Amino acid sequence: MSTFVCVGNATQPFRRLLDAVCGIAEYLPQPVVVQYGAADDYSCSKCSEVAYMDMMVFEKHVAEAELLIMHAGAGSVIHAVHSGKIPVIMPRRADLGEHIDDHQLEFTRQLEETSKILVANDTATLLNVCNLSLSMQKLIEIKNISEPPLVNMVKSILIENNP
């Protein structure tokens, strides 16, 4: 069990998400691994930190983490959803200097309608949204356990072959 936090590789730091995670880290599945990107001065004693990681390491963290907290970068979100988890997404905002425009807000609004992600638009709601994601994940696991293996196999094939 662990938490993986990813802010991507944008040239703007995403301190709002990083500081929020540090503030709630003790309540998250441990260990908390944070990919902090351009926030060169980021440090949180409650987390394991790395500025950047290669794709294989990123994919390993996504696959193994119980909880995913991410910026709304398309690549990050696609990997998270493909892993079968319900990631907590906090979009970067241009008005806060977190990105050059608000494409992450627009992307998040579209994805939110699919119910495949949960959105924390501010730091005050992050912990509640994380807890909701963990609860929903447990319900999915219970549902998958309660269905016969053949049903799970057929669903898996249909979902993988039907974008």
PATOR-625841 format. One record per residue (C-alpha): residue in three letters; residue number from 1; x, y, z. Coordinates in pm, 1 decimal. Example, Ala and Ser with C-alpha at 12.3 -4.5 7.8 and 13.67 -1.06 7.14 Angstrom:
ALA/1/1230.0/-450.0/780.0
SER/2/1367.0/-106.0/714.0
% end
This chain:
MET/1/0.0/0.0/0.0
SER/2/121.6/345.5/-84.5
THR/3/30.6/685.1/-221.5
PHE/4/183.8/818.1/-541.5
VAL/5/171.8/1190.5/-613.5
CYS/6/266.6/1321.6/-957.0
VAL/7/291.7/1682.4/-1076.2
GLY/8/445.0/1604.6/-1415.3
ASN/9/721.1/1790.4/-1594.0
ALA/10/579.1/2137.8/-1654.2
THR/11/828.8/2416.4/-1601.8
GLN/12/604.1/2584.2/-1344.8
PRO/13/610.4/2447.0/-987.8
PHE/14/284.2/2307.9/-847.9
ARG/15/331.6/2409.3/-484.0
ARG/16/-42.4/2419.1/-410.6
LEU/17/-71.5/2042.3/-459.3
LEU/18/265.7/1961.6/-304.8
ASP/19/199.3/2165.2/10.2
ALA/20/-150.1/2019.3/42.8
VAL/21/-13.9/1663.6/19.5
CYS/22/254.6/1737.9/277.7
GLY/23/-16.4/1870.4/509.8
ILE/24/-220.0/1548.1/492.9
ALA/25/57.6/1293.0/428.9
GLU/26/20.8/1123.8/767.7
TYR/27/-341.6/1033.0/681.7
LEU/28/-259.4/876.1/344.0
PRO/29/-155.4/517.8/265.9
GLN/30/215.5/487.4/339.0
PRO/31/470.4/544.7/206.7
VAL/32/383.6/864.6/21.4
VAL/33/601.6/901.7/-289.1
VAL/34/601.7/1250.4/-442.6
GLN/35/728.1/1337.8/-790.2
TYR/36/765.7/1714.4/-742.1
GLY/37/893.4/1837.1/-1078.1
ALA/38/1005.9/2199.3/-1106.5
ALA/39/957.8/2280.6/-735.0
ASP/40/1332.4/2270.1/-669.6
ASP/41/1301.7/2372.8/-305.8
TYR/42/1028.2/2120.4/-220.5
SER/43/1083.5/1914.2/90.1
CYS/44/843.4/1721.2/310.8
SER/45/972.2/1504.6/592.4
LYS/46/657.2/1288.6/570.8
CYS/47/716.8/1190.6/206.2
SER/48/972.5/1025.8/-17.0
GLU/49/1059.3/1277.6/-288.5
VAL/50/1197.6/1268.0/-640.5
ALA/51/1208.0/1554.1/-892.6
TYR/52/1153.7/1345.2/-1206.3
MET/53/1138.9/976.5/-1297.3
ASP/54/1158.7/776.1/-1613.6
MET/55/847.4/619.4/-1762.5
MET/56/913.9/267.5/-1631.7
VAL/57/944.8/392.7/-1273.5
PHE/58/637.3/614.3/-1317.4
GLU/59/431.1/321.3/-1449.3
LYS/60/548.4/101.5/-1161.1
HIS/61/434.1/359.4/-904.4
VAL/62/98.1/399.5/-1079.0
ALA/63/43.9/23.2/-1088.2
GLU/64/146.1/-42.1/-727.4
ALA/65/1.1/257.3/-542.7
GLU/66/-324.9/224.6/-355.7
LEU/67/-393.4/597.6/-397.4
LEU/68/-299.3/822.6/-690.6
ILE/69/-295.4/1202.5/-656.3
MET/70/-205.6/1388.8/-974.9
HIS/71/-207.9/1704.6/-1175.9
ALA/72/-440.4/1691.9/-1475.7
GLY/73/-173.8/1612.1/-1731.7
ALA/74/-325.2/1393.7/-2002.3
GLY/75/-48.5/1132.8/-1992.8
SER/76/-58.6/1098.4/-1614.6
VAL/77/-436.4/1070.9/-1601.5
ILE/78/-454.3/821.4/-1888.1
HIS/79/-200.7/594.4/-1716.3
ALA/80/-391.2/622.4/-1388.1
VAL/81/-730.6/541.3/-1538.9
HIS/82/-584.3/258.2/-1745.3
SER/83/-447.0/107.8/-1422.4
GLY/84/-805.2/60.0/-1303.1
LYS/85/-775.2/308.4/-1019.1
ILE/86/-978.4/620.3/-950.3
PRO/87/-717.0/895.7/-933.5
VAL/88/-758.3/1217.2/-739.5
ILE/89/-688.8/1501.3/-980.1
MET/90/-603.8/1862.1/-896.2
PRO/91/-576.1/2066.1/-1215.6
ARG/92/-305.8/2329.1/-1247.1
ARG/93/-441.2/2682.7/-1283.7
ALA/94/-301.6/2963.5/-1496.4
ASP/95/-430.5/3236.0/-1260.9
LEU/96/-210.1/3088.8/-984.9
GLY/97/98.1/3065.8/-1209.0
GLU/98/82.8/2686.3/-1217.5
HIS/99/62.0/2660.8/-1596.5
ILE/100/53.9/2874.2/-1909.6
ASP/101/-320.9/2831.4/-1965.5
ASP/102/-620.8/2647.0/-1821.7
HIS/103/-622.1/2342.0/-2047.9
GLN/104/-596.1/2118.9/-1738.2
LEU/105/-918.3/2268.0/-1599.1
GLU/106/-1094.4/2203.8/-1929.9
PHE/107/-956.3/1848.2/-1951.4
THR/108/-1066.0/1778.1/-1593.7
ARG/109/-1421.1/1901.8/-1656.3
GLN/110/-1454.6/1662.8/-1949.2
LEU/111/-1311.6/1366.0/-1758.3
GLU/112/-1517.5/1432.6/-1447.4
GLU/113/-1831.5/1350.9/-1645.3
THR/114/-1699.5/996.4/-1704.7
SER/115/-1680.1/918.6/-1329.5
LYS/116/-1332.7/771.1/-1385.0
ILE/117/-1160.3/1042.6/-1180.2
LEU/118/-1228.1/1247.4/-869.2
VAL/119/-1139.9/1616.0/-859.1
ALA/120/-1001.9/1818.8/-572.7
ASN/121/-1022.1/2178.1/-692.1
ASP/122/-870.5/2316.9/-374.9
THR/123/-646.6/2213.3/-89.6
ALA/124/-928.9/2213.7/166.9
THR/125/-1108.8/1924.9/-3.1
LEU/126/-805.1/1712.2/-92.1
LEU/127/-818.8/1475.8/207.2
ASN/128/-1194.0/1415.9/171.4
VAL/129/-1157.0/1341.8/-199.0
CYS/130/-866.1/1104.3/-125.7
ASN/131/-1079.1/917.6/127.9
LEU/132/-1362.3/896.5/-124.8
SER/133/-1125.6/753.8/-386.6
LEU/134/-1000.3/489.0/-142.4
SER/135/-1359.7/394.7/-48.8
MET/136/-1467.1/369.2/-411.1
GLN/137/-1162.5/156.7/-489.6
LYS/138/-1254.9/-84.4/-208.3
LEU/139/-1610.2/-113.4/-343.4
ILE/140/-1474.8/-196.4/-687.7
GLU/141/-1249.8/-464.0/-536.8
ILE/142/-1540.8/-615.0/-342.1
LYS/143/-1758.3/-616.1/-652.8
ASN/144/-1484.3/-784.1/-855.6
ILE/145/-1434.0/-1049.5/-589.1
SER/146/-1805.8/-1124.2/-568.4
GLU/147/-1844.2/-1188.4/-940.6
PRO/148/-1749.1/-1523.6/-1092.2
PRO/149/-1405.3/-1528.9/-1261.9
LEU/150/-1560.3/-1586.2/-1605.2
VAL/151/-1770.9/-1269.1/-1571.3
ASN/152/-1460.2/-1071.3/-1470.7
MET/153/-1267.9/-1209.7/-1767.6
VAL/154/-1542.2/-1117.4/-2016.1
LYS/155/-1575.1/-767.2/-1867.0
SER/156/-1200.0/-722.7/-1884.6
ILE/157/-1194.8/-818.9/-2252.2
LEU/158/-1486.6/-592.3/-2336.2
ILE/159/-1343.5/-293.7/-2148.9
GLU/160/-993.2/-334.0/-2295.5
ASN/161/-1128.5/-367.0/-2649.9
ASN/162/-1385.6/-90.2/-2621.7
PRO/163/-1230.1/254.7/-2560.5
% end
